[in-house]
């Protein structure tokens, strides 16, 4: 008796089909802060949008995507800490206090106190 063998994988799934099987609508989840891209050389470049609204690349490239992502996490924490120091030096008011909530959208550099 000959047994008919079936191939393990008949065809590859498309990204949309794989997302549907996994129950997610997002094909590629987006980063909350910054971007990482692979360069033609095989290395990775990290960049982020600074508080001043300018695109800021990392000072160098990274051998792995994980290294670039770790750099972005540290940079985000550094920016957050600097903004906390700036608000505490400005009189202790934080962006969440009612006195500092502006009647317009806040500037990209952080919250602004109205006089």
Order of alpha helices (4+ residues) and beta strands (2+ residues): alpha-beta-beta-beta-alpha
